[in-house]
Every structure is written in C-alpha cells, then in structure tokens.
Amino acid sequence: MTFTQGRVVVAELRRAGWLEWLEDWARSGRQGCMDPKQSEAFAEFLARQPRSASSKGLV
C-alpha cells in the first residue's frame, strides 16, 4: 500500500519478508562494488549493528 501527497510518495507499507529481502539485496549490492578487504570489513561492521525492526519481525 502506498500513501501519496500530491504527486509525492510519503509512505509505503510492505510485508516484513519483503523488507528482509530488500535489506539483503542492498547489502549484497554495496559489497559487490567493494574490493575484497573492504567488503569483509563492511560485513563485520554490519554484523555488529543491531537488527532492524523488520528483521526482528516487529513490522
């Protein structure tokens, strides 16, 4: 479901599973543009971050 104001999207409701897929896809895309050492450091950084609300099943 999408909410618009005028011609601008202001909010979009998505299923939690779709959001998890999007987060994984975005992470893979960013790491694909990095050299191996930078990609490894980024993966370690992400592992230390608190999980998002969608990953916890709260959304």
PyMOL Python script that loads the backbone (N, CA, C, O; Angstrom):
from pymol import cmd

cmd.read_pdbstr("""\
ATOM      1  N   MET A   1       0.861  -1.160   0.000  1.00  0.00           N
ATOM      2  CA  MET A   1       0.000   0.000   0.000  1.00  0.00           C
ATOM      3  C   MET A   1       0.908   1.224   0.000  1.00  0.00           C
ATOM      4  O   MET A   1       1.893   1.279   0.736  1.00  0.00           O
ATOM      5  N   THR A   2       0.573   2.185  -0.817  1.00  0.00           N
ATOM      6  CA  THR A   2       1.364   3.403  -0.937  1.00  0.00           C
ATOM      7  C   THR A   2       0.502   4.612  -0.584  1.00  0.00           C
ATOM      8  O   THR A   2      -0.652   4.707  -1.003  1.00  0.00           O
ATOM      9  N   PHE A   3       1.066   5.520   0.178  1.00  0.00           N
ATOM     10  CA  PHE A   3       0.389   6.768   0.530  1.00  0.00           C
ATOM     11  C   PHE A   3       1.104   7.909  -0.179  1.00  0.00           C
ATOM     12  O   PHE A   3       2.327   8.034  -0.115  1.00  0.00           O
ATOM     13  N   THR A   4       0.318   8.737  -0.855  1.00  0.00           N
ATOM     14  CA  THR A   4       0.910   9.871  -1.568  1.00  0.00           C
ATOM     15  C   THR A   4       0.298  11.172  -1.084  1.00  0.00           C
ATOM     16  O   THR A   4      -0.812  11.212  -0.551  1.00  0.00           O
ATOM     17  N   GLN A   5       1.056  12.222  -1.287  1.00  0.00           N
ATOM     18  CA  GLN A   5       0.563  13.573  -1.011  1.00  0.00           C
ATOM     19  C   GLN A   5       0.909  14.374  -2.252  1.00  0.00           C
ATOM     20  O   GLN A   5       2.081  14.616  -2.543  1.00  0.00           O
ATOM     21  N   GLY A   6      -0.102  14.776  -2.968  1.00  0.00           N
ATOM     22  CA  GLY A   6       0.145  15.376  -4.276  1.00  0.00           C
ATOM     23  C   GLY A   6       0.690  14.287  -5.191  1.00  0.00           C
ATOM     24  O   GLY A   6       0.045  13.253  -5.368  1.00  0.00           O
ATOM     25  N   ARG A   7       1.848  14.498  -5.765  1.00  0.00           N
ATOM     26  CA  ARG A   7       2.469  13.500  -6.629  1.00  0.00           C
ATOM     27  C   ARG A   7       3.684  12.863  -5.969  1.00  0.00           C
ATOM     28  O   ARG A   7       4.499  12.243  -6.652  1.00  0.00           O
ATOM     29  N   VAL A   8       3.822  13.005  -4.651  1.00  0.00           N
ATOM     30  CA  VAL A   8       4.984  12.517  -3.915  1.00  0.00           C
ATOM     31  C   VAL A   8       4.586  11.348  -3.022  1.00  0.00           C
ATOM     32  O   VAL A   8       3.598  11.433  -2.292  1.00  0.00           O
ATOM     33  N   VAL A   9       5.353  10.251  -3.074  1.00  0.00           N
ATOM     34  CA  VAL A   9       5.125   9.116  -2.175  1.00  0.00           C
ATOM     35  C   VAL A   9       5.658   9.501  -0.799  1.00  0.00           C
ATOM     36  O   VAL A   9       6.831   9.851  -0.661  1.00  0.00           O
ATOM     37  N   VAL A  10       4.798   9.438   0.221  1.00  0.00           N
ATOM     38  CA  VAL A  10       5.210   9.819   1.567  1.00  0.00           C
ATOM     39  C   VAL A  10       5.354   8.615   2.496  1.00  0.00           C
ATOM     40  O   VAL A  10       6.025   8.708   3.524  1.00  0.00           O
ATOM     41  N   ALA A  11       4.737   7.494   2.151  1.00  0.00           N
ATOM     42  CA  ALA A  11       4.856   6.282   2.967  1.00  0.00           C
ATOM     43  C   ALA A  11       4.488   5.080   2.110  1.00  0.00           C
ATOM     44  O   ALA A  11       3.684   5.175   1.183  1.00  0.00           O
ATOM     45  N   GLU A  12       5.092   3.955   2.443  1.00  0.00           N
ATOM     46  CA  GLU A  12       4.800   2.735   1.714  1.00  0.00           C
ATOM     47  C   GLU A  12       4.816   1.582   2.703  1.00  0.00           C
ATOM     48  O   GLU A  12       5.804   1.391   3.412  1.00  0.00           O
ATOM     49  N   LEU A  13       3.737   0.811   2.762  1.00  0.00           N
ATOM     50  CA  LEU A  13       3.655  -0.328   3.661  1.00  0.00           C
ATOM     51  C   LEU A  13       4.037  -1.583   2.901  1.00  0.00           C
ATOM     52  O   LEU A  13       3.524  -1.839   1.812  1.00  0.00           O
ATOM     53  N   ARG A  14       4.957  -2.380   3.488  1.00  0.00           N
ATOM     54  CA  ARG A  14       5.402  -3.624   2.864  1.00  0.00           C
ATOM     55  C   ARG A  14       5.416  -4.732   3.901  1.00  0.00           C
ATOM     56  O   ARG A  14       5.496  -4.472   5.101  1.00  0.00           O
ATOM     57  N   ARG A  15       5.337  -5.981   3.426  1.00  0.00           N
ATOM     58  CA  ARG A  15       5.436  -7.136   4.321  1.00  0.00           C
ATOM     59  C   ARG A  15       6.870  -7.242   4.855  1.00  0.00           C
ATOM     60  O   ARG A  15       7.819  -6.841   4.181  1.00  0.00           O
ATOM     61  N   ALA A  16       7.018  -7.779   6.061  1.00  0.00           N
ATOM     62  CA  ALA A  16       8.341  -7.909   6.699  1.00  0.00           C
ATOM     63  C   ALA A  16       9.274  -8.757   5.851  1.00  0.00           C
ATOM     64  O   ALA A  16      10.459  -8.440   5.745  1.00  0.00           O
ATOM     65  N   GLY A  17       8.768  -9.831   5.241  1.00  0.00           N
ATOM     66  CA  GLY A  17       9.612 -10.679   4.399  1.00  0.00           C
ATOM     67  C   GLY A  17      10.198  -9.918   3.221  1.00  0.00           C
ATOM     68  O   GLY A  17      11.352 -10.128   2.848  1.00  0.00           O
ATOM     69  N   TRP A  18       9.398  -9.034   2.637  1.00  0.00           N
ATOM     70  CA  TRP A  18       9.884  -8.233   1.518  1.00  0.00           C
ATOM     71  C   TRP A  18      10.986  -7.279   1.983  1.00  0.00           C
ATOM     72  O   TRP A  18      11.972  -7.074   1.275  1.00  0.00           O
ATOM     73  N   LEU A  19      10.819  -6.701   3.166  1.00  0.00           N
ATOM     74  CA  LEU A  19      11.832  -5.782   3.686  1.00  0.00           C
ATOM     75  C   LEU A  19      13.146  -6.503   3.987  1.00  0.00           C
ATOM     76  O   LEU A  19      14.221  -5.951   3.751  1.00  0.00           O
ATOM     77  N   GLU A  20      13.069  -7.731   4.507  1.00  0.00           N
ATOM     78  CA  GLU A  20      14.281  -8.514   4.751  1.00  0.00           C
ATOM     79  C   GLU A  20      14.994  -8.780   3.433  1.00  0.00           C
ATOM     80  O   GLU A  20      16.217  -8.662   3.355  1.00  0.00           O
ATOM     81  N   TRP A  21      14.236  -9.141   2.390  1.00  0.00           N
ATOM     82  CA  TRP A  21      14.839  -9.376   1.083  1.00  0.00           C
ATOM     83  C   TRP A  21      15.516  -8.111   0.573  1.00  0.00           C
ATOM     84  O   TRP A  21      16.629  -8.170   0.051  1.00  0.00           O
ATOM     85  N   LEU A  22      14.850  -6.967   0.722  1.00  0.00           N
ATOM     86  CA  LEU A  22      15.406  -5.695   0.255  1.00  0.00           C
ATOM     87  C   LEU A  22      16.702  -5.360   0.993  1.00  0.00           C
ATOM     88  O   LEU A  22      17.668  -4.922   0.369  1.00  0.00           O
ATOM     89  N   GLU A  23      16.734  -5.560   2.311  1.00  0.00           N
ATOM     90  CA  GLU A  23      17.955  -5.294   3.079  1.00  0.00           C
ATOM     91  C   GLU A  23      19.101  -6.189   2.619  1.00  0.00           C
ATOM     92  O   GLU A  23      20.227  -5.719   2.455  1.00  0.00           O
ATOM     93  N   ASP A  24      18.823  -7.471   2.412  1.00  0.00           N
ATOM     94  CA  ASP A  24      19.850  -8.399   1.934  1.00  0.00           C
ATOM     95  C   ASP A  24      20.336  -8.014   0.542  1.00  0.00           C
ATOM     96  O   ASP A  24      21.536  -8.037   0.269  1.00  0.00           O
ATOM     97  N   TRP A  25      19.397  -7.661  -0.338  1.00  0.00           N
ATOM     98  CA  TRP A  25      19.745  -7.275  -1.697  1.00  0.00           C
ATOM     99  C   TRP A  25      20.614  -6.010  -1.693  1.00  0.00           C
ATOM    100  O   TRP A  25      21.597  -5.928  -2.429  1.00  0.00           O
ATOM    101  N   ALA A  26      20.249  -5.031  -0.864  1.00  0.00           N
ATOM    102  CA  ALA A  26      21.020  -3.786  -0.785  1.00  0.00           C
ATOM    103  C   ALA A  26      22.422  -4.052  -0.237  1.00  0.00           C
ATOM    104  O   ALA A  26      23.394  -3.476  -0.725  1.00  0.00           O
ATOM    105  N   ARG A  27      22.534  -4.911   0.763  1.00  0.00           N
ATOM    106  CA  ARG A  27      23.839  -5.247   1.333  1.00  0.00           C
ATOM    107  C   ARG A  27      24.713  -5.918   0.272  1.00  0.00           C
ATOM    108  O   ARG A  27      25.884  -5.572   0.121  1.00  0.00           O
ATOM    109  N   SER A  28      24.151  -6.865  -0.452  1.00  0.00           N
ATOM    110  CA  SER A  28      24.911  -7.568  -1.489  1.00  0.00           C
ATOM    111  C   SER A  28      25.347  -6.610  -2.589  1.00  0.00           C
ATOM    112  O   SER A  28      26.467  -6.706  -3.091  1.00  0.00           O
ATOM    113  N   GLY A  29      24.479  -5.700  -2.960  1.00  0.00           N
ATOM    114  CA  GLY A  29      24.811  -4.726  -4.000  1.00  0.00           C
ATOM    115  C   GLY A  29      25.951  -3.824  -3.586  1.00  0.00           C
ATOM    116  O   GLY A  29      26.849  -3.551  -4.383  1.00  0.00           O
ATOM    117  N   ARG A  30      25.928  -3.356  -2.345  1.00  0.00           N
ATOM    118  CA  ARG A  30      27.015  -2.485  -1.874  1.00  0.00           C
ATOM    119  C   ARG A  30      28.325  -3.249  -1.822  1.00  0.00           C
ATOM    120  O   ARG A  30      29.361  -2.727  -2.234  1.00  0.00           O
ATOM    121  N   GLN A  31      28.296  -4.482  -1.320  1.00  0.00           N
ATOM    122  CA  GLN A  31      29.516  -5.254  -1.189  1.00  0.00           C
ATOM    123  C   GLN A  31      30.067  -5.665  -2.542  1.00  0.00           C
ATOM    124  O   GLN A  31      31.275  -5.866  -2.670  1.00  0.00           O
ATOM    125  N   GLY A  32      29.228  -5.795  -3.550  1.00  0.00           N
ATOM    126  CA  GLY A  32      29.684  -6.170  -4.881  1.00  0.00           C
ATOM    127  C   GLY A  32      30.547  -5.106  -5.529  1.00  0.00           C
ATOM    128  O   GLY A  32      31.314  -5.414  -6.442  1.00  0.00           O
ATOM    129  N   CYS A  33      30.446  -3.868  -5.086  1.00  0.00           N
ATOM    130  CA  CYS A  33      31.224  -2.761  -5.640  1.00  0.00           C
ATOM    131  C   CYS A  33      32.505  -2.508  -4.859  1.00  0.00           C
ATOM    132  O   CYS A  33      33.235  -1.569  -5.179  1.00  0.00           O
ATOM    133  N   MET A  34      32.796  -3.307  -3.859  1.00  0.00           N
ATOM    134  CA  MET A  34      33.960  -3.098  -2.992  1.00  0.00           C
ATOM    135  C   MET A  34      35.038  -4.130  -3.299  1.00  0.00           C
ATOM    136  O   MET A  34      34.765  -5.224  -3.792  1.00  0.00           O
ATOM    137  N   ASP A  35      36.284  -3.738  -2.985  1.00  0.00           N
ATOM    138  CA  ASP A  35      37.343  -4.736  -3.094  1.00  0.00           C
ATOM    139  C   ASP A  35      37.162  -5.738  -1.948  1.00  0.00           C
ATOM    140  O   ASP A  35      36.477  -5.425  -0.974  1.00  0.00           O
ATOM    141  N   PRO A  36      37.763  -6.944  -2.038  1.00  0.00           N
ATOM    142  CA  PRO A  36      37.511  -7.990  -1.039  1.00  0.00           C
ATOM    143  C   PRO A  36      37.795  -7.577   0.409  1.00  0.00           C
ATOM    144  O   PRO A  36      37.042  -7.943   1.312  1.00  0.00           O
ATOM    145  N   LYS A  37      38.854  -6.832   0.633  1.00  0.00           N
ATOM    146  CA  LYS A  37      39.190  -6.417   2.002  1.00  0.00           C
ATOM    147  C   LYS A  37      38.134  -5.451   2.553  1.00  0.00           C
ATOM    148  O   LYS A  37      37.718  -5.563   3.706  1.00  0.00           O
ATOM    149  N   GLN A  38      37.716  -4.520   1.728  1.00  0.00           N
ATOM    150  CA  GLN A  38      36.697  -3.562   2.142  1.00  0.00           C
ATOM    151  C   GLN A  38      35.364  -4.273   2.363  1.00  0.00           C
ATOM    152  O   GLN A  38      34.644  -3.958   3.310  1.00  0.00           O
ATOM    153  N   SER A  39      35.032  -5.224   1.502  1.00  0.00           N
ATOM    154  CA  SER A  39      33.793  -5.986   1.642  1.00  0.00           C
ATOM    155  C   SER A  39      33.770  -6.771   2.952  1.00  0.00           C
ATOM    156  O   SER A  39      32.743  -6.829   3.628  1.00  0.00           O
ATOM    157  N   GLU A  40      34.897  -7.368   3.304  1.00  0.00           N
ATOM    158  CA  GLU A  40      34.989  -8.124   4.560  1.00  0.00           C
ATOM    159  C   GLU A  40      34.807  -7.197   5.765  1.00  0.00           C
ATOM    160  O   GLU A  40      34.109  -7.545   6.717  1.00  0.00           O
ATOM    161  N   ALA A  41      35.432  -6.027   5.725  1.00  0.00           N
ATOM    162  CA  ALA A  41      35.294  -5.065   6.820  1.00  0.00           C
ATOM    163  C   ALA A  41      33.842  -4.589   6.934  1.00  0.00           C
ATOM    164  O   ALA A  41      33.331  -4.411   8.040  1.00  0.00           O
ATOM    165  N   PHE A  42      33.182  -4.384   5.797  1.00  0.00           N
ATOM    166  CA  PHE A  42      31.790  -3.949   5.805  1.00  0.00           C
ATOM    167  C   PHE A  42      30.893  -5.038   6.394  1.00  0.00           C
ATOM    168  O   PHE A  42      29.981  -4.738   7.164  1.00  0.00           O
ATOM    169  N   ALA A  43      31.144  -6.296   6.039  1.00  0.00           N
ATOM    170  CA  ALA A  43      30.361  -7.413   6.590  1.00  0.00           C
ATOM    171  C   ALA A  43      30.529  -7.488   8.108  1.00  0.00           C
ATOM    172  O   ALA A  43      29.558  -7.729   8.825  1.00  0.00           O
ATOM    173  N   GLU A  44      31.745  -7.287   8.600  1.00  0.00           N
ATOM    174  CA  GLU A  44      31.985  -7.279  10.053  1.00  0.00           C
ATOM    175  C   GLU A  44      31.240  -6.121  10.710  1.00  0.00           C
ATOM    176  O   GLU A  44      30.655  -6.283  11.781  1.00  0.00           O
ATOM    177  N   PHE A  45      31.262  -4.950  10.066  1.00  0.00           N
ATOM    178  CA  PHE A  45      30.546  -3.790  10.584  1.00  0.00           C
ATOM    179  C   PHE A  45      29.053  -4.086  10.696  1.00  0.00           C
ATOM    180  O   PHE A  45      28.438  -3.807  11.726  1.00  0.00           O
ATOM    181  N   LEU A  46      28.466  -4.654   9.633  1.00  0.00           N
ATOM    182  CA  LEU A  46      27.038  -4.973   9.649  1.00  0.00           C
ATOM    183  C   LEU A  46      26.703  -5.999  10.728  1.00  0.00           C
ATOM    184  O   LEU A  46      25.638  -5.925  11.341  1.00  0.00           O
ATOM    185  N   ALA A  47      27.594  -6.947  10.964  1.00  0.00           N
ATOM    186  CA  ALA A  47      27.347  -7.974  11.980  1.00  0.00           C
ATOM    187  C   ALA A  47      27.263  -7.365  13.378  1.00  0.00           C
ATOM    188  O   ALA A  47      26.602  -7.920  14.256  1.00  0.00           O
ATOM    189  N   ARG A  48      27.926  -6.233  13.591  1.00  0.00           N
ATOM    190  CA  ARG A  48      27.917  -5.582  14.910  1.00  0.00           C
ATOM    191  C   ARG A  48      26.713  -4.668  15.111  1.00  0.00           C
ATOM    192  O   ARG A  48      26.468  -4.214  16.229  1.00  0.00           O
ATOM    193  N   GLN A  49      25.953  -4.387  14.044  1.00  0.00           N
ATOM    194  CA  GLN A  49      24.820  -3.465  14.130  1.00  0.00           C
ATOM    195  C   GLN A  49      23.599  -4.162  14.723  1.00  0.00           C
ATOM    196  O   GLN A  49      23.401  -5.357  14.502  1.00  0.00           O
ATOM    197  N   PRO A  50      22.781  -3.425  15.473  1.00  0.00           N
ATOM    198  CA  PRO A  50      21.530  -4.008  15.974  1.00  0.00           C
ATOM    199  C   PRO A  50      20.628  -4.335  14.788  1.00  0.00           C
ATOM    200  O   PRO A  50      20.643  -3.638  13.774  1.00  0.00           O
ATOM    201  N   ARG A  51      19.847  -5.398  14.926  1.00  0.00           N
ATOM    202  CA  ARG A  51      18.950  -5.804  13.848  1.00  0.00           C
ATOM    203  C   ARG A  51      17.819  -4.800  13.705  1.00  0.00           C
ATOM    204  O   ARG A  51      17.395  -4.191  14.687  1.00  0.00           O
ATOM    205  N   SER A  52      17.331  -4.627  12.480  1.00  0.00           N
ATOM    206  CA  SER A  52      16.235  -3.689  12.229  1.00  0.00           C
ATOM    207  C   SER A  52      14.920  -4.262  12.730  1.00  0.00           C
ATOM    208  O   SER A  52      14.813  -5.458  13.000  1.00  0.00           O
ATOM    209  N   ALA A  53      13.929  -3.404  12.851  1.00  0.00           N
ATOM    210  CA  ALA A  53      12.604  -3.837  13.325  1.00  0.00           C
ATOM    211  C   ALA A  53      12.010  -4.889  12.396  1.00  0.00           C
ATOM    212  O   ALA A  53      11.356  -5.822  12.862  1.00  0.00           O
ATOM    213  N   SER A  54      12.230  -4.752  11.080  1.00  0.00           N
ATOM    214  CA  SER A  54      11.661  -5.722  10.143  1.00  0.00           C
ATOM    215  C   SER A  54      12.337  -7.082  10.296  1.00  0.00           C
ATOM    216  O   SER A  54      11.677  -8.111  10.150  1.00  0.00           O
ATOM    217  N   SER A  55      13.621  -7.109  10.584  1.00  0.00           N
ATOM    218  CA  SER A  55      14.323  -8.383  10.761  1.00  0.00           C
ATOM    219  C   SER A  55      13.907  -9.086  12.050  1.00  0.00           C
ATOM    220  O   SER A  55      13.994 -10.310  12.154  1.00  0.00           O
ATOM    221  N   LYS A  56      13.455  -8.303  13.032  1.00  0.00           N
ATOM    222  CA  LYS A  56      13.014  -8.885  14.300  1.00  0.00           C
ATOM    223  C   LYS A  56      11.571  -9.339  14.243  1.00  0.00           C
ATOM    224  O   LYS A  56      11.058  -9.918  15.201  1.00  0.00           O
ATOM    225  N   GLY A  57      10.909  -9.078  13.115  1.00  0.00           N
ATOM    226  CA  GLY A  57       9.511  -9.457  12.987  1.00  0.00           C
ATOM    227  C   GLY A  57       8.561  -8.485  13.661  1.00  0.00           C
ATOM    228  O   GLY A  57       7.417  -8.836  13.950  1.00  0.00           O
ATOM    229  N   LEU A  58       9.017  -7.274  13.913  1.00  0.00           N
ATOM    230  CA  LEU A  58       8.187  -6.277  14.591  1.00  0.00           C
ATOM    231  C   LEU A  58       7.357  -5.458  13.615  1.00  0.00           C
ATOM    232  O   LEU A  58       6.453  -4.728  14.023  1.00  0.00           O
ATOM    233  N   VAL A  59       7.657  -5.576  12.343  1.00  0.00           N
ATOM    234  CA  VAL A  59       6.929  -4.804  11.340  1.00  0.00           C
ATOM    235  C   VAL A  59       6.021  -5.708  10.567  1.00  0.00           C
ATOM    236  O   VAL A  59       5.314  -5.252   9.669  1.00  0.00           O
TER     237      VAL A  59
END
""", "prot")
cmd.dss("prot")
cmd.show_as("cartoon", "prot")
cmd.util.cbc("prot")
cmd.orient("prot")
